């Protein structure tokens, strides 16, 4: 049942007002930073109020205004949107605490601009999550791109400007060249851009739509949503590692890449639908691209000695788990893909938080120089180890749940090539994460490296990263916290 609800505006308005108050309170750093805490808590609380109605199978909708017939600014909440909206608002709270420790410890410049843009990025993420149609999603998708550009270029040196330019060219270029035409074609073929909400079986395309045009529209969407980092449109993501580590966490776990894979999932399930995807054989080639990305990015990650670079390519690989799951079009694979939106978010933000804590405490980015550091920073490396186990897929951490459903989905659909790709990825994940943990806890420091003066990073950084690691375990033990939202969608 569809329920009209103006309360859908609250998770948009709250993070939308936060940047204004951050700027107004810029001269009092405690008040300025408190705004992000308060806004994060309020946004998370308001999103949770939608959960009872959504879990009963209802869809909440609110149309703000109409621009043209069939083109509206509309917000909605169903099981799929709830996953991303909850994750983005909840992790904003932890990211704020971590930001304070990181930015103050390194005495970073332009902190007001940083917090302002960070808040706008969360505003964009909530807008994408709660979009009721392609036009609204497109608008907030672009807001994320524009306001994360200053975050990537934060250090304002040649390296950061170069990385930020590549970031902007890839994301804005693909959205204008591919996503915008895809949206226009959808409107021409369907007469509307509204999602088919709460039902992943049927999309919005009429039965008499030209199949060739539908297929062209589909692949324009896949190419236009470059935030999903499918190869070969992935290179912006490793280049964006020039940003401060909390920004990397925002890019890789919360707002940017999750907006990409969420948008791909939303387009596949709520615009095209499982039935049309099956009839036009669109799922298999998409899954092939995702499987190639999974394995290739994992191999590249093995070659990186810089910790953030290794995590960046890990993200490229792990994001494609979500696309692979959805595009295999089986109930189990779709469950595995969608639940990984949350599972990957909590585990990957832990890994990037840990990388930032290591840098703040030691000013070291190289894995080869981390031997013995685990004995000096046990909480940080302990959390890193837990999150690494999740990426590998070891129970009881949440990454195991994602891989369980994905592998079962591949086997049930007789897609043995994807089964092999997932197993290969698991082996590769273990190959590039376990040496870091082993070095940290079981190897002696590299000759010439004095670790005697190293201690943990500030508690404002360590507490969030260890808490998100524990939440990864909680979601592994109680996966239905997220899966119940997926099962609330009709046609599942």
C-alpha positions as CSV (number, residue, x, y, z in Angstrom):
1,X,0.0,0.0,0.0
2,X,1.2,3.5,-0.8
3,X,1.0,6.0,2.0
4,X,1.4,9.8,1.5
5,X,3.8,11.1,4.2
6,X,5.3,14.6,4.4
7,X,7.6,13.4,7.1
8,X,9.8,12.0,4.3
9,X,11.1,15.6,4.0
10,X,12.7,15.5,7.5
11,X,15.8,13.4,6.6
12,X,16.3,15.7,3.7
13,X,15.7,19.0,5.5
14,X,17.9,18.2,8.6
15,X,21.2,17.5,6.7
16,X,20.2,20.2,4.3
17,X,20.2,22.8,7.1
18,X,23.3,21.4,8.8
19,X,25.8,23.1,6.4
20,X,24.1,26.5,7.1
21,X,24.5,26.2,10.8
22,X,28.1,24.9,10.4
23,X,28.9,28.1,8.5
24,X,27.1,30.3,11.0
25,X,28.9,28.8,14.0
26,X,32.3,28.6,12.3
27,X,34.0,30.8,14.9
28,X,33.2,28.4,17.7
29,X,34.7,25.1,16.7
30,X,32.9,23.1,19.4
31,X,29.5,24.4,18.4
32,X,30.4,23.9,14.7
33,X,31.2,20.3,15.2
34,X,28.3,19.7,17.5
35,X,26.0,20.6,14.6
36,X,27.1,17.4,12.7
37,X,26.5,15.3,15.8
38,X,23.0,16.6,16.3
39,X,22.1,16.5,12.7
40,X,23.3,13.0,12.3
41,X,21.4,11.8,15.3
42,X,18.2,13.6,14.2
43,X,18.5,12.3,10.7
44,X,19.0,8.7,11.8
45,X,16.1,9.0,14.2
46,X,13.7,10.3,11.6
47,X,14.7,7.6,9.1
48,X,14.0,5.0,11.7
49,X,10.5,6.2,12.2
50,X,9.7,5.0,8.7
51,X,10.8,1.4,9.5
52,X,7.5,0.0,11.0
53,X,5.4,1.1,8.0
54,X,8.0,-0.1,5.5
55,X,8.4,-3.5,7.2
56,X,4.7,-4.0,6.9
57,X,5.1,-3.8,3.1
58,X,4.0,-0.2,2.7
59,X,5.7,2.4,0.5
60,X,5.8,6.0,1.8
61,X,5.7,8.7,-0.9
62,X,5.6,12.5,-0.9
63,X,5.6,14.6,-4.1
64,X,7.0,18.1,-3.5
65,X,6.1,19.6,-6.8
66,X,5.8,18.9,-10.5
67,X,8.2,20.4,-13.0
68,X,6.8,18.8,-16.2
69,X,4.1,16.1,-16.7
70,X,5.8,12.9,-15.5
71,X,8.8,14.8,-14.0
72,X,8.5,15.5,-10.3
73,X,10.6,16.1,-7.2
74,X,9.4,13.1,-5.2
75,X,10.7,11.3,-2.2
76,X,9.8,7.8,-1.1
77,X,10.8,5.1,1.3
78,X,10.6,1.3,0.6
79,X,12.8,-1.5,1.8
80,X,15.6,-0.7,-0.6
81,X,15.8,3.0,0.2
82,X,15.7,2.3,4.0
83,X,19.0,0.3,3.8
84,X,21.0,3.2,2.3
85,X,19.2,5.9,4.3
86,X,19.9,4.2,7.6
87,X,23.5,3.4,6.8
88,X,24.3,6.9,5.6
89,X,22.7,8.7,8.6
90,X,24.0,6.3,11.2
91,X,27.6,6.4,10.0
92,X,27.5,10.2,9.8
93,X,27.5,10.1,13.6
94,X,30.6,8.0,13.9
95,X,32.4,9.9,11.0
96,X,31.8,13.2,12.9
97,X,33.6,11.9,16.0
98,X,36.4,10.5,13.9
99,X,36.7,13.8,11.9
100,X,37.2,15.8,15.1
101,X,40.1,13.6,16.2
102,X,41.7,13.5,12.8
103,X,41.3,17.2,11.8
104,X,42.4,18.5,15.2
105,X,45.3,16.1,15.6
106,X,46.8,17.1,12.3
107,X,45.8,20.8,12.7
108,X,44.2,20.7,9.2
109,X,43.3,24.0,7.5
110,X,39.9,25.0,6.1
111,X,38.0,22.9,8.7
112,X,34.7,24.8,8.3
113,X,34.7,24.2,4.6
114,X,35.5,20.6,5.2
115,X,32.6,20.1,7.7
116,X,30.3,22.1,5.4
117,X,31.0,19.9,2.4
118,X,30.9,16.7,4.4
119,X,27.4,17.6,5.6
120,X,26.2,18.5,2.1
121,X,27.5,15.1,0.9
122,X,25.4,13.3,3.5
123,X,22.4,15.5,2.4
124,X,23.0,14.3,-1.1
125,X,23.2,10.7,0.0
126,X,19.9,10.9,1.9
127,X,18.4,12.5,-1.1
128,X,19.6,9.6,-3.4
129,X,18.3,7.0,-0.9
130,X,14.9,8.5,-0.6
131,X,14.4,9.5,-4.2
132,X,11.0,8.6,-5.7
133,X,12.0,8.8,-9.3
134,X,15.0,9.0,-11.7
135,X,15.0,12.8,-11.9
136,X,15.2,13.3,-8.1
137,X,17.9,10.7,-7.9
138,X,19.9,12.4,-10.7
139,X,19.7,15.8,-8.9
140,X,21.0,14.5,-5.6
141,X,23.6,12.2,-7.4
142,X,25.1,15.4,-8.9
143,X,25.0,17.3,-5.6
144,X,27.2,14.6,-4.1
145,X,29.7,14.9,-6.9
146,X,29.9,18.7,-6.8
147,X,30.4,19.0,-3.0
148,X,32.8,16.1,-2.6
149,X,35.2,17.7,-5.1
150,X,36.5,20.3,-2.5
151,X,37.0,17.4,-0.1
152,X,39.1,15.4,-2.5
153,X,41.1,18.6,-3.3
154,X,41.3,19.5,0.4
155,X,45.1,19.6,0.6
156,X,45.3,22.1,-2.3
157,X,48.5,20.9,-3.7
158,X,49.3,19.6,-7.2
159,X,48.6,16.0,-6.3
160,X,45.2,16.7,-4.7
161,X,44.2,19.0,-7.6
162,X,45.1,16.3,-10.1
163,X,43.2,13.6,-8.3
164,X,40.2,15.9,-7.8
165,X,40.1,16.8,-11.5
166,X,40.1,13.2,-12.5
167,X,37.4,12.6,-9.9
168,X,35.2,15.4,-11.4
169,X,35.9,14.5,-15.0
170,X,34.9,10.9,-14.6
171,X,31.8,11.4,-12.5
172,X,30.4,14.6,-14.1
173,X,31.5,13.4,-17.6
174,X,29.8,10.1,-17.4
175,X,26.6,11.5,-15.8
176,X,26.3,14.1,-18.6
177,X,27.3,11.8,-21.5
178,X,25.4,8.7,-20.4
179,X,23.1,9.1,-17.4
180,X,21.3,12.2,-18.7
181,X,20.5,10.7,-22.1
182,X,19.4,7.5,-20.4
183,X,16.9,9.5,-18.3
184,X,15.6,11.3,-21.4
185,X,15.1,8.0,-23.2
186,X,13.3,6.6,-20.2
187,X,10.9,9.5,-20.2
188,X,10.3,9.2,-24.0
189,X,9.6,5.4,-23.8
190,X,7.6,5.5,-20.5
191,X,6.1,8.9,-20.2
192,X,7.3,9.0,-16.6
193,X,10.4,8.8,-14.5
194,X,8.7,7.5,-11.3
195,X,10.1,4.3,-9.9
196,X,8.0,1.1,-9.6
197,X,8.3,1.2,-5.8
198,X,8.0,-1.8,-3.5
199,X,8.0,-4.3,-6.4
200,X,11.2,-5.5,-8.0
201,X,9.6,-7.9,-10.4
202,X,8.0,-5.3,-12.8
203,X,9.6,-2.1,-14.0
204,X,8.1,0.9,-15.6
205,X,8.7,0.2,-19.3
206,X,5.5,-0.6,-21.3
207,X,5.1,-4.0,-23.0
208,X,5.3,-2.4,-26.4
209,X,8.5,-0.5,-25.8
210,X,11.2,-1.0,-28.5
211,X,13.5,-3.6,-27.1
212,X,16.6,-2.2,-28.8
213,X,16.0,1.3,-27.3
214,X,15.3,-0.3,-23.9
215,X,18.7,-2.1,-24.1
216,X,20.5,1.0,-25.2
217,X,18.9,2.9,-22.3
218,X,20.0,0.2,-19.9
219,X,23.7,0.3,-20.9
220,X,23.6,4.1,-20.8
221,X,22.5,3.9,-17.2
222,X,25.3,1.4,-16.4
223,X,27.9,3.6,-18.0
224,X,26.5,6.8,-16.5
225,X,26.5,5.6,-12.9
226,X,30.3,5.6,-12.7
227,X,30.2,6.0,-8.9
228,X,29.7,2.2,-8.8
229,X,33.3,2.0,-10.0
230,X,32.8,-0.8,-12.5
231,X,35.8,-1.3,-14.7
232,X,36.9,0.5,-16.9
233,X,35.2,3.5,-15.3
234,X,36.9,3.0,-11.9
235,X,40.1,5.0,-12.0
236,X,38.7,8.0,-10.4
237,X,38.4,6.1,-7.1
238,X,42.1,5.2,-6.4
239,X,43.0,8.8,-7.7
240,X,40.7,10.3,-5.0
241,X,42.9,8.7,-2.3
242,X,44.8,12.0,-2.1
243,X,42.0,13.2,0.1
244,X,42.2,13.2,3.9
245,X,41.4,9.7,5.3
246,X,38.0,10.6,6.7
247,X,37.0,11.8,3.2
248,X,38.3,8.4,1.9
249,X,35.9,6.7,4.4
250,X,33.1,9.0,3.1
251,X,33.9,8.2,-0.5
252,X,34.3,4.4,0.0
253,X,31.8,3.5,2.7
254,X,29.1,6.0,3.1
255,X,28.1,8.6,0.4
256,X,29.8,8.4,-3.0
257,X,30.3,4.8,-3.9
258,X,27.2,3.6,-2.0
259,X,25.2,6.2,-4.0
260,X,26.6,4.6,-7.1
261,X,25.8,1.0,-6.3
262,X,22.5,1.9,-4.7
263,X,21.5,3.8,-7.9
264,X,22.5,0.8,-10.0
265,X,20.4,-1.4,-7.8
266,X,17.4,1.0,-7.9
267,X,17.5,1.4,-11.7
268,X,17.8,-2.3,-12.3
269,X,15.0,-3.3,-9.8
270,X,12.7,-0.3,-9.9
271,X,13.0,1.0,-13.5
272,X,13.7,-2.2,-15.5
273,X,12.5,-4.9,-13.1
274,X,13.6,-8.5,-12.8
275,X,11.2,-9.8,-15.5
276,X,12.3,-7.4,-18.2
277,X,15.9,-7.8,-17.3
278,X,15.4,-11.6,-17.7
279,X,13.5,-11.3,-21.0
280,X,16.1,-9.0,-22.6
281,X,19.0,-11.0,-21.2
282,X,20.5,-7.8,-19.6
283,X,21.6,-9.4,-16.3
284,X,24.3,-11.8,-17.5
285,X,26.5,-9.2,-19.3
286,X,26.3,-6.9,-16.4
287,X,27.2,-9.7,-14.0
288,X,30.2,-10.5,-16.3
289,X,31.5,-6.9,-16.0
290,X,31.0,-7.1,-12.2
291,X,32.8,-10.4,-11.9
292,X,35.8,-9.1,-14.0
293,X,36.0,-6.1,-11.8
294,X,35.9,-8.2,-8.6
295,X,38.8,-10.4,-9.6
296,X,40.9,-7.8,-11.5
297,X,40.7,-5.1,-8.7
298,X,41.7,-7.7,-6.1
299,X,44.8,-8.7,-8.1
300,X,45.8,-5.0,-8.4
301,X,45.2,-4.6,-4.6
302,X,47.9,-7.3,-4.0
303,X,50.5,-5.1,-5.6
304,X,49.9,-2.0,-3.5
305,X,52.2,-1.2,-0.5
306,X,50.3,2.0,0.3
307,X,47.6,1.0,2.7
308,X,44.9,3.5,1.4
309,X,45.7,2.4,-2.2
310,X,45.2,-1.3,-1.3
311,X,41.9,-0.4,0.4
312,X,40.9,1.6,-2.6
313,X,41.2,-1.3,-5.0
314,X,39.5,-3.5,-2.4
315,X,36.6,-1.1,-2.6
316,X,36.5,-1.3,-6.3
317,X,36.3,-5.1,-6.0
318,X,33.8,-5.2,-3.1
319,X,31.4,-2.7,-4.7
320,X,30.9,-5.1,-7.7
321,X,29.7,-7.8,-5.3
322,X,26.5,-5.6,-5.0
323,X,26.2,-5.2,-8.8
324,X,26.9,-8.9,-9.3
325,X,24.3,-10.0,-6.8
326,X,21.5,-7.8,-8.2
327,X,22.3,-8.6,-11.9
328,X,22.2,-12.4,-11.3
329,X,18.5,-11.8,-10.7
330,X,17.8,-14.6,-8.2
331,X,16.2,-14.0,-4.8
332,X,19.3,-15.2,-3.0
333,X,21.8,-13.2,-5.1
334,X,19.7,-10.0,-4.9
335,X,19.6,-10.5,-1.1
336,X,23.4,-10.9,-1.0
337,X,23.9,-7.9,-3.1
338,X,21.6,-5.5,-1.3
339,X,22.7,-6.7,2.2
340,X,26.3,-6.0,1.2
341,X,25.4,-2.3,0.9
342,X,25.3,-2.2,4.7
343,X,27.8,-4.9,5.4
344,X,30.5,-3.4,3.3
345,X,29.8,0.1,4.6
346,X,30.5,-0.8,8.3
347,X,33.5,-3.0,7.5
348,X,35.1,-0.7,5.0
349,X,34.6,2.5,7.1
350,X,36.4,0.6,9.9
351,X,39.4,-0.2,7.6
352,X,39.7,3.4,6.5
353,X,39.2,4.8,10.0
354,X,42.0,2.4,11.1
355,X,44.3,3.6,8.2
356,X,43.7,7.2,9.3
357,X,44.4,6.4,13.0
358,X,47.7,4.7,11.9
359,X,48.7,7.8,10.0
360,X,47.8,10.2,12.8
361,X,49.8,8.1,15.3
362,X,52.8,7.2,13.1
363,X,52.6,9.3,9.9
364,X,53.1,6.0,8.1
365,X,51.2,4.9,5.0
366,X,53.3,1.9,3.9
367,X,52.3,-1.6,4.8
368,X,55.9,-2.7,4.6
369,X,56.7,-0.5,7.6
370,X,53.9,-1.6,9.8
371,X,55.7,-4.6,11.3
372,X,55.1,-4.7,15.1
373,X,52.7,-1.7,15.1
374,X,49.9,-4.0,16.3
375,X,51.5,-4.3,19.7
376,X,51.6,-0.5,20.1
377,X,48.1,0.1,18.6
378,X,46.1,-3.1,19.6
379,X,42.7,-1.5,19.5
380,X,43.2,0.0,16.0
381,X,44.7,-3.1,14.5
382,X,42.3,-5.4,16.4
383,X,39.4,-3.5,14.7
384,X,41.3,-3.7,11.4
385,X,41.6,-7.4,11.8
386,X,37.8,-7.8,12.4
387,X,36.9,-5.7,9.4
388,X,39.4,-7.6,7.3
389,X,37.8,-10.9,8.2
390,X,34.5,-9.4,7.0
391,X,36.0,-8.5,3.7
392,X,37.4,-12.1,3.4
393,X,34.0,-13.5,4.4
394,X,34.9,-15.3,7.6
395,X,32.0,-15.9,10.1
396,X,30.6,-14.5,12.3
397,X,31.5,-11.1,10.7
398,X,28.9,-9.7,8.3
399,X,30.8,-10.1,5.1
400,X,30.2,-13.9,5.4
401,X,26.5,-13.3,5.2
402,X,26.9,-11.4,1.9
403,X,29.1,-14.1,0.3
404,X,26.8,-16.9,1.6
405,X,23.8,-15.4,-0.2
406,X,25.8,-14.5,-3.3
407,X,27.4,-17.9,-3.7
408,X,24.0,-19.6,-3.1
409,X,22.5,-17.3,-5.7
410,X,25.2,-18.2,-8.3
411,X,24.8,-21.9,-7.7
412,X,21.0,-21.8,-7.8
413,X,21.1,-20.0,-11.2
414,X,23.8,-22.4,-12.4
415,X,26.2,-19.5,-12.9
416,X,29.4,-21.5,-12.1
417,X,31.6,-18.8,-13.6
418,X,30.4,-16.3,-11.0
419,X,30.8,-19.0,-8.3
420,X,34.4,-19.3,-9.3
421,X,34.9,-15.5,-9.4
422,X,33.5,-15.2,-5.8
423,X,35.8,-18.0,-4.5
424,X,38.8,-16.5,-6.3
425,X,38.0,-13.1,-4.8
426,X,37.8,-14.6,-1.3
427,X,41.3,-16.2,-1.8
428,X,42.7,-12.8,-3.1
429,X,41.0,-10.9,-0.2
430,X,42.8,-13.2,2.3
431,X,46.1,-12.7,0.3
432,X,46.1,-8.9,0.7
433,X,44.6,-8.5,4.1
434,X,46.1,-11.3,6.3
435,X,49.8,-10.1,5.7
436,X,48.9,-6.7,7.1
437,X,47.5,-8.3,10.3
438,X,50.4,-10.8,10.5
439,X,53.0,-8.0,10.1
440,X,51.3,-5.8,12.8
441,X,51.1,-8.4,15.5
442,X,53.7,-11.1,14.8
443,X,56.7,-9.5,13.1
444,X,59.5,-7.4,14.7
445,X,59.8,-3.8,13.6
446,X,61.8,-3.1,10.5
447,X,65.4,-2.4,11.3
448,X,65.9,1.3,11.9
449,X,62.2,1.8,12.8
450,X,61.7,2.9,16.4
451,X,58.1,2.2,17.6
452,X,58.8,2.9,21.3
453,X,57.1,6.3,21.3
454,X,54.0,5.3,19.3
455,X,50.6,5.0,21.0
456,X,47.0,4.8,19.9
457,X,45.4,7.7,18.1
458,X,43.0,10.0,20.1
459,X,40.0,8.2,21.5
460,X,37.7,10.3,19.4
461,X,39.1,8.2,16.5
462,X,39.7,4.9,18.2
463,X,36.2,4.6,19.7
464,X,34.3,5.1,16.4
465,X,36.5,2.6,14.5
466,X,36.2,-0.1,17.1
467,X,32.5,0.4,17.5
468,X,31.9,0.1,13.7
469,X,34.0,-3.1,13.8
470,X,31.8,-4.5,16.6
471,X,28.7,-3.5,14.6
472,X,30.1,-5.6,11.7
473,X,30.1,-8.6,14.0
474,X,26.6,-7.8,15.2
475,X,25.3,-7.7,11.6
476,X,27.0,-11.0,11.0
477,X,25.2,-12.6,14.0
478,X,21.9,-10.8,13.4
479,X,21.7,-10.3,9.6
480,X,17.9,-10.0,9.6
481,X,18.3,-6.5,10.9
482,X,19.0,-5.6,7.3
483,X,17.5,-8.5,5.4
484,X,14.0,-7.8,6.7
485,X,13.9,-4.6,4.7
486,X,14.8,-6.5,1.5
487,X,12.1,-9.1,2.2
488,X,9.5,-6.3,2.6
489,X,9.7,-5.6,-1.1
490,X,6.9,-7.1,-3.3
491,X,8.0,-9.5,-6.0
492,X,11.0,-10.7,-4.0
